[in-house]
């Protein structure tokens, strides 16, 4: 009887291993779909936050432009007390032009350094999944 129960256990183990191997493509497919969904969710969250931030920056920029116009008018009026109004406007306009050029060059430099919106957490998860499938990683090293 003991040889019979040993054979039953062996068949059960082989059947379990066989069913696991048979389910492997389905499990890998489910894992990939899960990672893709995770990437979508992560990108959605990041893009929503970027959209809110961009909207606030647009509002601030509009108010900043209005403020700048007021200050430029005040500067022209103040200079017109000493110089003719046309000369005051030219001087203030020249200063503004220099500031615009400097800001444009700095903006171009910053855009070139910009970080692309990459789902970094998902990329790390996929790399970890690939290492796990290959049998590499923390779990594999802990057993040895």
VOBA-1610 file (N, C-alpha, C; in pm, whole numbers, padded with zeros to 5 digits, always signed):
BEGIN
Unk+00078-00118+00000Unk+00000+00000+00000Unk+00084+00127+00000Unk+00199+00117+00062Unk+00283+00235+00067Unk+00337+00271-00070Unk+00364+00169-00155Unk+00411+00200-00290Unk+00300+00264-00372Unk+00176+00225-00345Unk+00061+00283-00415Unk+00044+00430-00380Unk+00055+00464-00251Unk+00039+00604-00209Unk+00156+00689-00260Unk+00275+00632-00269Unk+00390+00703-00324Unk+00367+00732-00472Unk+00312+00634-00545Unk+00283+00656-00687Unk+00175+00762-00703Unk+00074+00762-00615Unk-00033+00862-00622Unk+00023+01003-00600Unk+00111+01015-00501Unk+00173+01145-00475Unk+00258+01189-00593Unk+00331+01099-00651Unk+00415+01130-00767Unk+00330+01177-00884Unk+00218+01106-00909Unk+00128+01146-01019Unk+00067+01283-00991Unk+00027+01305-00865Unk-00032+01433-00827Unk+00069+01546-00847Unk+00195+01522-00806Unk+00300+01623-00822Unk+00325+01649-00969Unk+00332+01542-01050Unk+00353+01558-01195Unk+00237+01632-01258Unk+00116+01601-01213Unk-00002+01668-01266Unk+00000+01817-01229Unk+00039+01849-01106Unk+00046+01988-01063Unk+00152+02062-01144Unk+00268+02003-01161Unk+00374+02065-01238Unk+00332+02082-01383Unk+00268+01979-01436Unk+00221+01988-01575Unk+00116+02095-01593Unk+00024+02108-01496Unk-00079+02211-01509Unk-00018+02350-01493Unk+00082+02362-01407Unk+00149+02491-01394Unk+00221+02530-01523Unk+00291+02435-01580Unk+00362+02463-01706Unk+00261+02494-01815Unk+00149+02424-01816Unk+00045+02450-01914Unk-00018+02588-01898Unk-00025+02637-01775Unk-00084+02769-01749Unk+00017+02882-01764Unk+00144+02850-01784Unk+00248+02952-01791Unk+00220+03059-01896Unk+00183+03024-02020Unk+00154+03131-02117Unk+00041+03223-02072Unk-00062+03166-02011Unk-00174+03247-01962Unk-00127+03340-01850Unk-00044+03287-01759Unk+00005+03368-01648Unk+00094+03482-01697Unk+00180+03452-01793Unk+00269+03555-01848Unk+00186+03660-01921Unk+00086+03615-01995Unk-00002+03708-02066Unk-00075+03799-01967Unk-00126+03740-01858Unk-00195+03819-01757Unk-00099+03919-01692Unk+00024+03876-01667Unk+00124+03965-01608Unk+00152+04083-01701Unk+00169+04055-01829Unk+00198+04162-01926Unk+00080+04259-01933Unk-00043+04206-01939Unk-00161+04294-01944Unk-00168+04381-01817Unk-00135+04321-01703Unk-00135+04397-01578Unk-00033+04509-01579Unk+00085+04481-01631Unk+00190+04584-01638Unk+00150+04696-01734Unk+00086+04659-01845Unk+00041+04761-01940Unk-00065+04849-01875Unk-00158+04788-01802Unk-00261+04866-01733Unk-00199+04955-01626Unk-00098+04903-01556Unk-00028+04983-01455Unk+00039+05103-01519Unk+00101+05083-01635Unk+00166+05193-01707Unk+00062+05298-01748Unk-00053+05253-01797Unk-00159+05347-01835Unk-00205+05428-01714Unk-00227+05359-01603Unk-00273+05428-01482Unk-00170+05531-01435Unk-00043+05491-01436Unk+00063+05581-01392Unk+00074+05703-01482Unk+00066+05681-01614Unk+00073+05792-01709Unk-00047+05884-01692Unk-00164+05828-01668Unk-00285+05907-01649Unk-00271+05999-01527Unk-00221+05945-01418Unk-00202+06024-01296Unk-00101+06136-01320Unk+00010+06103-01386Unk+00113+06204-01412Unk+00062+06312-01507Unk-00012+06273-01610Unk-00062+06372-01705Unk-00169+06462-01643Unk-00252+06406-01555Unk-00351+06490-01486Unk-00281+06594-01400Unk-00180+06552-01325Unk-00106+06646-01240Unk-00037+06753-01325Unk+00019+06711-01439Unk+00085+06807-01528Unk-00017+06904-01586Unk-00137+06857-01617Unk-00241+06943-01671Unk-00285+07049-01571Unk-00303+07009-01446Unk-00340+07105-01341Unk-00229+07208-01324Unk-00105+07160-01319Unk+00008+07253-01305Unk+00019+07348-01423Unk-00003+07297-01544Unk+00004+07382-01663Unk-00106+07487-01660Unk-00226+07450-01617Unk-00335+07547-01608Unk-00304+07659-01510Unk-00246+07623-01397Unk-00209+07725-01299Unk-00099+07816-01353Unk-00004+07757-01425Unk+00103+07838-01484Unk+00049+07934-01589Unk-00050+07891-01667Unk-00110+07979-01766Unk-00178+08097-01697Unk-00253+08069-01590Unk-00317+08177-01514Unk-00215+08274-01459Unk-00107+08221-01402Unk-00002+08306-01348Unk+00065+08388-01458Unk+00084+08327-01575Unk+00147+08397-01687Unk+00060+08513-01735Unk-00071+08490-01742Unk-00161+08597-01786Unk-00156+08714-01689Unk-00164+08685-01559Unk-00156+08793-01460Unk-00018+08858-01460Unk+00085+08779-01483Unk+00220+08834-01491Unk+00237+08929-01608Unk+00174+08896-01720Unk+00181+08984-01838Unk+00110+09116-01809Unk-00006+09109-01745Unk-00078+09232-01710Unk+00006+09317-01615Unk+00065+09251-01514Unk+00149+09323-01419Unk+00268+09387-01490Unk+00329+09313-01580Unk+00444+09366-01654Unk+00405+09488-01736Unk+00288+09484-01798Unk+00242+09600-01877Unk+00225+09723-01788Unk+00169+09701-01671Unk+00150+09813-01578Unk+00285+09871-01536Unk+00379+09784-01504Unk+00511+09830-01460Unk+00588+09900-01572Unk+00573+09848-01694Unk+00639+09913-01808Unk+00581+10052-01832Unk+00451+10063-01822Unk+00389+10195-01839Unk+00438+10291-01730Unk+00449+10240-01608Unk+00499+10324-01499Unk+00644+10366-01525Unk+00726+10275-01576Unk+00866+10308-01606Unk+00876+10413-01716Unk+00793+10398-01819Unk+00795+10495-01929Unk+00752+10633-01877Unk+00647+10635-01796Unk+00599+10763-01742Unk+00705+10826-01653Unk+00773+10743-01570Unk+00877+10796-01481Unk+00994+10853-01562Unk+01035+10782-01666Unk+01146+10831-01749Unk+01106+10955-01830Unk+00977+10964-01862Unk+00933+11079-01943Unk+00939+11210-01863Unk+00959+11201-01733Unk+00979+11323-01653Unk+01117+11383-01681Unk+01211+11298-01724Unk+01348+11343-01750Unk+01375+11355-01900Unk+01322+11262-01978Unk+01345+11256-02124Unk+01211+11275-02197Unk+01218+11294-02329Unk+01092+11296-02405Unk+01025+11158-02397Unk+00896+11154-02412Unk+00819+11030-02397Unk+00865+10924-02496Unk+00894+10962-02619Unk+00937+10864-02719Unk+01070+10801-02680Unk+01163+10880-02624Unk+01293+10827-02581Unk+01274+10732-02462Unk+01186+10769-02372Unk+01158+10683-02257Unk+01103+10549-02304Unk+01011+10550-02398Unk+00952+10426-02450Unk+01058+10341-02520Unk+01148+10402-02595Unk+01255+10327-02662Unk+01350+10262-02562Unk+01387+10334-02459Unk+01478+10279-02358Unk+01413+10160-02286Unk+01291+10177-02241Unk+01221+10068-02171Unk+01201+09950-02265Unk+01165+09977-02391Unk+01148+09870-02490Unk+01277+09793-02514Unk+01390+09862-02519Unk+01520+09797-02538Unk+01556+09706-02421Unk+01530+09753-02301Unk+01558+09672-02181Unk+01470+09546-02184Unk+01342+09563-02220Unk+01251+09448-02226Unk+01297+09349-02332Unk+01345+09400-02446Unk+01394+09312-02552Unk+01513+09227-02505Unk+01605+09286-02432Unk+01719+09211-02379Unk+01671+09102-02283Unk+01576+09137-02197Unk+01522+09038-02102Unk+01454+08924-02177Unk+01378+08956-02281Unk+01310+08853-02361Unk+01411+08758-02424Unk+01518+08810-02479Unk+01620+08726-02543Unk+01684+08633-02440Unk+01720+08685-02324Unk+01782+08602-02219Unk+01686+08492-02174Unk+01560+08529-02150Unk+01462+08429-02107Unk+01438+08322-02215Unk+01434+08362-02340Unk+01414+08266-02449Unk+01531+08167-02456Unk+01653+08216-02442Unk+01769+08126-02446Unk+01769+08031-02326Unk+01735+08082-02208Unk+01727+07995-02090Unk+01615+07893-02105Unk+01502+07934-02162Unk+01391+07842-02183Unk+01425+07731-02280Unk+01495+07763-02387Unk+01538+07660-02483Unk+01631+07561-02416Unk+01723+07612-02336Unk+01817+07525-02264Unk+01743+07432-02168Unk+01643+07486-02097Unk+01567+07405-02002Unk+01483+07299-02074Unk+01426+07334-02189Unk+01347+07237-02265Unk+01432+07120-02313Unk+01556+07147-02350Unk+01645+07040-02395Unk+01679+06943-02283Unk+01677+06993-02158Unk+01706+06908-02043Unk+01582+06835-01993Unk+01466+06871-02047Unk+01338+06820-01996Unk+01334+06668-01990Unk+01269+06622-01888Unk+01255+06478-01867Unk+01131+06430-01943Unk+01143+06330-02027Unk+01023+06280-02095Unk+00932+06208-01994Unk+00801+06215-02014Unk+00709+06149-01921Unk+00710+05998-01940Unk+00799+05933-01867Unk+00814+05788-01877Unk+00759+05724-01750Unk+00683+05617-01764Unk+00632+05548-01644Unk+00744+05470-01575Unk+00823+05538-01495Unk+00943+05478-01437Unk+00913+05359-01346Unk+00808+05368-01265Unk+00776+05257-01175Unk+00739+05132-01254Unk+00663+05149-01361Unk+00624+05035-01442Unk+00744+04974-01513Unk+00835+05058-01561Unk+00955+05007-01626Unk+01035+04921-01529Unk+01048+04968-01404Unk+01119+04890-01303Unk+01047+04759-01272Unk+00913+04763-01267Unk+00837+04640-01243Unk+00858+04539-01354Unk+00857+04586-01478Unk+00877+04496-01592Unk+01016+04435-01587Unk+01116+04517-01556Unk+01253+04464-01545Unk+01261+04359-01435Unk+01194+04385-01323Unk+01192+04290-01213Unk+01122+04161-01254Unk+01011+04174-01328Unk+00939+04056-01375Unk+01026+03972-01469Unk+01099+04038-01556Unk+01187+03967-01650Unk+01296+03894-01574Unk+01353+03961-01472Unk+01455+03894-01390Unk+01397+03774-01319Unk+01273+03787-01270Unk+01209+03676-01199Unk+01182+03559-01293Unk+01139+03589-01415Unk+01113+03483-01512Unk+01242+03412-01549Unk+01351+03487-01558Unk+01481+03428-01590Unk+01541+03353-01471Unk+01483+03374-01353Unk+01535+03307-01234Unk+01645+03385-01166Unk+01653+03514-01196Unk+01753+03599-01133Unk+01682+03686-01029Unk+01756+03747-00943Unk+01696+03842-00850Unk+01710+03800-00706Unk+01644+03876-00619Unk+01657+03859-00475Unk+01604+03723-00429Unk+01486+03682-00478Unk+01426+03557-00433Unk+01516+03439-00468Unk+01570+03442-00590Unk+01655+03332-00636Unk+01782+03324-00554Unk+01841+03441-00520Unk+01964+03442-00443Unk+01938+03403-00297Unk+01820+03429-00245Unk+01788+03398-00106Unk+01779+03246-00085Unk+01738+03171-00188Unk+01725+03027-00176Unk+01861+02957-00178Unk+01957+03019-00238Unk+02089+02957-00252Unk+02167+02975-00131
//
